[in-house]
Amino acid sequence: MKLIAPDYYTKFQCIAGQCRHNCCIGWEIDVDPDTLEYYHSVTGPLAERLQKGIDERGKTPHFILGEQERCPFLNQNNLCDLILGLGEGSLCQICRDHPRYRNFFSDRTEIGLGLCCEAAGQLILKRQEKTTLIVLEDDGKEEELDVPDESLLVWREKLIELAQDRSRTIEARVADILKAAEMTIPERTSSEWADIYLELERLEDSWTERLQEFKHTDISHTFPLDTPEWEMAFEQLLVYFLYRQLSFALDDGEYEGRVAFAVLSYFMIRDLCRTRAVLHGSVDLDDLVEIARQYSAEIEYSDENVEALLDALFEE
């Protein structure tokens, strides 16, 4: 079995207290059974805090969020008291993994970094090199690749190749990807798409405000964001969504829909950047990173929201 990752994966580093959107704020964090057993064995200054800071009454134990929905172990410097007191090995599975995600195939596990993390967004969206996949681990055991897995991986490789064809504009590449998937994005106005997104579950008030701005702003005359810098950033965005999202088609059968969702996500993030340009007079790649972070957190991490958008892509 192999462990596969994008080539930028090994360069990721958490920025801890410097993070403006701390992943220990606003998220309910479940505690896995092995870590919970370890926490029960802890003695010393943190023992009582662990006992009071975890709700074990329901089916899934989780940390009890405090004021402003902060993890009870996130201190005033936005650092983790568990790491400071017990070391990084004391973290539960979710905290150890985030913002990493994993997708599973018959002969490999693929790992990546979610754009919901601003440090990951900076790393992914500002790189200029084409993204390639590398082998992080290989136990030497040859696993047979299932036919559906192999077909999807071959198809995804073709789509990523189209996304990285720098002889064509990014818009032409997007058209090629949709053509390869035999899909189109339903023709809706910005206001209509905004309404669809506003009907979804939302986490941050600022995301609601951003969608409202998009709904009420005319972006038809703003600049097209077609400089080499933006073209490369949008390429990375497309490759990210194709790499992460297509594997889910093995479970839900939405092969064409997952491609269309990747393209829709690109369109929305691009047009939210245009909206910012109209309202603020300028937009840069830091804005793109923030908008992509919000989009990923609000949409990708909610199965219900993704399913609703997949349904919207097939509605006339």
N, C-alpha and C positions, 0 to 999 in steps of 0.2 A: 504493500500500500504506500502510495506517495502523498506528500503534502505539497500542494501547488499554490503559488501566490503571485500577484503582480510584482514586477521587479522593484518597485518602490517600497514594498512592504517592509523590508528590513531597515529602512531609513526612518521609520516612524518613531517619534518620541513624544510621550505625554508632556504637556507644558504645565501641568499641575496648577499651582496657584495663579499662574498668569492667564489661565483660561477665562474668557469672558462669559462662557456659557457652560458652567460646570456640570458634568454629567452626574454629580451627586446632589443636584437640585432639581426638583420637579419630577423625578422618576421614582416609581415604586420599585425597590430593589429586593428581589426574592433571594432567600438564603438557601442554598442547596443542602441536602442532608449531611454530607460529609463535613462541610464547613460548620454546620450547626452543631454537630457532635463535638467538633474541635472547640467551638466557642463555649460549650458547656464545661469543657475541661480547663478553661483559662482561669488563672488565679491572679491576684494582684489588683492594681488600681483600675484596670479595665473590666474586671469580672462583673461588678455591679452594673456598670453602664451597659454591658452586653446583655445582661439579664433584663434590664429595663428598656433597652432599645430595640428589642426584637419582638414582634407580635407572632406568637405561635398558636393562636387560637384557631385559625382557619386551616384550610387544606394546605396552603403554601406559606411557610414562615417568611416574614419580610421585615425590613427595618421600618421603624415607626418614624415617619417624617416629622420634623419639628416646624418652627416658625419659618414662613416663606418656603415651605416644603423642602427644607434642607435635611440631608441625612444626619442622624444624631451624632455621627462621628466625623462630620466635616467641621473643622474648627474655624475660627474667625479669620485665619489667613488662607482659607480655602484649601487646606491640606488635610489629609486623612489621618486621624489620630490612631487608627488601627495600624496603618503602615508605620507611623512614627513610634508606636509602642510595641508592636509585635512583628513588624517586618512585612514586606509585600506578600509573603507566602500565607499571611493570615486572611487575605481577601477571599470573599466568596467567588464562585465561578463567574457570575455576571460581571463583577467588578474587575476580576482578572482579565476577562476577555475584552470588555468594551474599549474601543469601538470596533473590535474585530467581529467578523461574522464568518460562518462556515457553511459551505454547501457540499453535499455528499454525493459521490458517484460510486459506481461499482469497483473501480480500480484506484480511486483517489479521493482525497478531501481537498477542497479548495478553500483558501482563507483569504480574506481581504479586509480593508478598512472602510468603515462607513463614513459617508460624508456628513453625518450628523455631528461629527467631531471637527471643530474648527482647525485643529492641528493637522488632521488627516486631509481636510479640504485644501489647506495651504500646500501640503505636500503633493496632492494629486493634481489640482487644477492649475498650479503654476509651473509644472514641469514642462519641458520642451521636447524631451525625447519621446518617441513612440513607446507605448506600454507593451511589454512582453511578459510572458509567464515563465517563472523559474521554479525549479524543484528545491524545496527547503529541506525535505526529509525523504528518505527512501529506505524502507526496511529490507529491500532486496527480494521481497516476495512478489512474484508476477501474478497479478490478479487479472482475470478475464473481464474485459470491458463489455457490458451488456450492449445489445444492439441499439436500444433507444438512447442510452447514454452516448454511445459513439456517434450516432446520427446527430444528436443535439450539439455535441462538441465540435463536430465538423462544420455544422451550419453556423454555430456561433463564431468559429474562427473566420469563416467567410464574411460574416457581418462586421466583425471587428476589422478585418482587412479593408472593407469598404469604408468604414469610419475613419481609417488612418490613411486613406489615399489622398495625399497632400497635393496631388496634381489637380484636384478638383476643389471647388469651394465647399464650405461646410454644408451649405444648403443643398448643393448637388449630391453630396454624400448622403445626406438624410433622405433625399428622394430615392437614391439607389437602395438604401436599406429598406425603405418601405416597399419598393418594387420587389425586392428579393423575398420579402415576407408576404407579398400579395395583399398588402394592407394600405388603407388610407386613413388619415385622421379626419373625423367628422368635421364638416365646415360649420363652425360656430363662431360667434363674435367673442371678443375678449370679455364682454359683460356676461355672456352665456357661460363661458368656461369658468369665470370667477364665481358665478352662482353655483355651479357644480361643486367647486372646491369649498365654497362657504357652507355647503350642506354637510360636509364631512366633519368628523370629530376633530376638534382643534385643541392644541395645548397652550400656545402662547397668544396673548392679546395682540402682540406686535405682528403675528402672522395674520390674524384677522384684519388688522389695519392695512397690512400690505396688500391683501386680496381686495379690500375695499378700494384702495388707491388704484389698483389694476383695473377694477371694474369701471371706475369713473374717469380714467385718463385716456386721452387719445394718443396712441403711440405710433400712429400711421406715418407721421412725418419726422420721427426721431431717427438718429443715425443708425445704420444697420449692424454695427459691431462686427465689421468684416476685416479688421486689421489682422496681420499675422499673429499678434499676441492673443487676440480674442479667438481667432480660428483654432489655435492650438489648445486654448482653454476649453472651448466647446468640444473639440475632439476628445479630450480627456474625460469630459462629462459624459459623452456618448458611450465611450468605451467602458466607463465605470458602470453605467446602467446595464449595458449589454452583458458584461461579465457577471454582474451580481444577479440580475433579474431572470435571465433565461433559464437558469437551472430549475427554477420553480415550476417551469412548464412540465417537467417530468412528473410532478405531483398533480397539477391541476389541468394539464392538457392544453393550456392556453399558449401554444407555441407562437402563433402570429400575434396574439394579444399582448404577450410579454414584450415583443419587439415594439409594437405600437405604444405600449406604456413607456418604454425607454425613450422613444421619440417624443411622445407627449410631454414627458418630464423635461426633456431638453427645451422644447418649445416654451413651456411655462417658465422655466428658470430664465431663459433668454428674454422673454417678454417682461418679466418682472425686473430684469436689469434695465430694459428700455424704459419702463415706467419710472424707475429711479432717476434715469438720465433726464427725463422730461421734468420731473418734479424738483430735482436738485441741481440741474444744470450740468451734471457730470456723473460718470459711473466708472469704477475701476475694478480690477480683479479682486481686491479685498471685499468689495460689495458682492461680487459673484460668489465668493467663498461663503459669505454670510447668508446670502439668499439660498444657495445650495444646501447649507447646513440646516436652515429652517425647513426647507422642502423635505429633505431626507428625514428629519426628526418627526415632522408632522405626517408624512405620507408613508415612507418606506417602513417605518416601525409600527404601523397599524395595518394588520391584515384586512380589517374591515374597510379601511380607506382605499387600499390597493384594489380590493375586489370591486368596490363601488366604481372606481375609475375604469377598471377593465370592462365592467358592464356599460359604462358611458361610451366607451370606444366602439361598441357594437350597436348602439342605439342610433336610429336614423333621426 
